[in-house]
Amino acid sequence: MVLYGCRFQYRPHEAAFVLPDSCSTSDHALLIETAVRQLTTQGIGVNFRHATPTNRRPACRAPAPALGSGPTAGTPSAARR
């Protein structure tokens, strides 16, 4: 009830309570501090982890060489790939 009272939401696929993305960073800090204080008063330990970002950016990669172009200096030949 403490976590729900501090606006945490349970996400079963992550097996975690998380704060909504709509909260600001300062709101997150205040809600976390409030929940931790209430839980530790009840003798409940708290563990934190970073949640998986919901808006993941694709990894930066070098552009792929054009089809039909041969290997350039410093790149492995097709036989080595």
C-alpha positions as CSV (number, residue, x, y, z in Angstrom):
1,M,0.0,0.0,0.0
2,V,2.9,2.3,0.7
3,L,4.2,2.0,-2.9
4,Y,0.7,2.5,-4.4
5,G,0.3,5.5,-2.1
6,C,3.5,7.0,-3.5
7,R,2.2,6.6,-7.1
8,F,4.3,3.5,-7.9
9,Q,2.7,1.1,-10.5
10,Y,3.4,-2.6,-10.6
11,R,4.6,-4.0,-13.9
12,P,4.3,-7.8,-13.8
13,H,6.5,-8.3,-17.0
14,E,9.3,-6.5,-15.2
15,A,8.5,-7.9,-11.7
16,A,9.0,-4.4,-10.4
17,F,7.2,-1.3,-9.0
18,V,8.0,1.7,-11.1
19,L,7.0,5.4,-11.1
20,P,5.1,6.8,-14.1
21,D,7.1,8.5,-16.8
22,S,4.8,11.5,-16.5
23,C,6.5,12.5,-13.2
24,S,9.4,14.9,-13.2
25,T,12.8,14.0,-11.9
26,S,12.2,16.0,-8.7
27,D,8.8,14.3,-8.2
28,H,10.5,10.9,-8.6
29,A,13.1,11.8,-6.0
30,L,10.4,13.0,-3.5
31,L,8.2,10.0,-4.1
32,I,11.1,7.5,-3.7
33,E,12.3,9.3,-0.5
34,T,8.8,9.2,0.9
35,A,8.4,5.5,0.1
36,V,11.8,4.5,1.5
37,R,11.2,6.4,4.7
38,Q,7.8,4.7,5.2
39,L,9.1,1.2,4.3
40,T,12.2,1.3,6.4
41,T,10.1,2.5,9.4
42,Q,8.2,-0.8,9.0
43,G,11.4,-2.8,8.8
44,I,11.2,-3.4,5.1
45,G,14.4,-3.2,3.0
46,V,14.4,-1.5,-0.3
47,N,16.5,-2.3,-3.4
48,F,16.7,-0.1,-6.5
49,R,17.5,-0.8,-10.1
50,H,17.4,1.2,-13.3
51,A,14.3,0.3,-15.3
52,T,14.6,-0.5,-19.0
53,P,14.0,2.7,-20.9
54,T,10.7,2.7,-22.8
55,N,11.9,4.8,-25.6
56,R,15.1,3.0,-26.5
57,R,17.2,4.6,-29.2
58,P,18.8,2.3,-31.8
59,A,22.5,1.7,-31.3
60,C,24.8,3.9,-33.4
61,R,26.5,1.8,-36.0
62,A,28.8,2.7,-38.9
63,P,26.9,2.7,-42.2
64,A,27.1,-0.7,-44.1
65,P,29.2,-0.7,-47.2
66,A,27.2,-0.5,-50.5
67,L,26.4,-3.9,-52.1
68,G,29.1,-5.0,-54.6
69,S,31.8,-2.8,-53.2
70,G,35.0,-4.6,-52.3
71,P,36.7,-4.5,-48.9
72,T,38.7,-1.4,-48.1
73,A,42.0,-1.1,-46.3
74,G,41.6,-2.2,-42.7
75,T,38.4,-4.2,-43.2
76,P,38.4,-8.0,-43.3
77,S,37.8,-9.7,-46.6
78,A,34.6,-11.6,-47.3
79,A,36.4,-14.9,-46.7
80,R,37.3,-13.8,-43.2
81,R,33.8,-12.6,-42.1
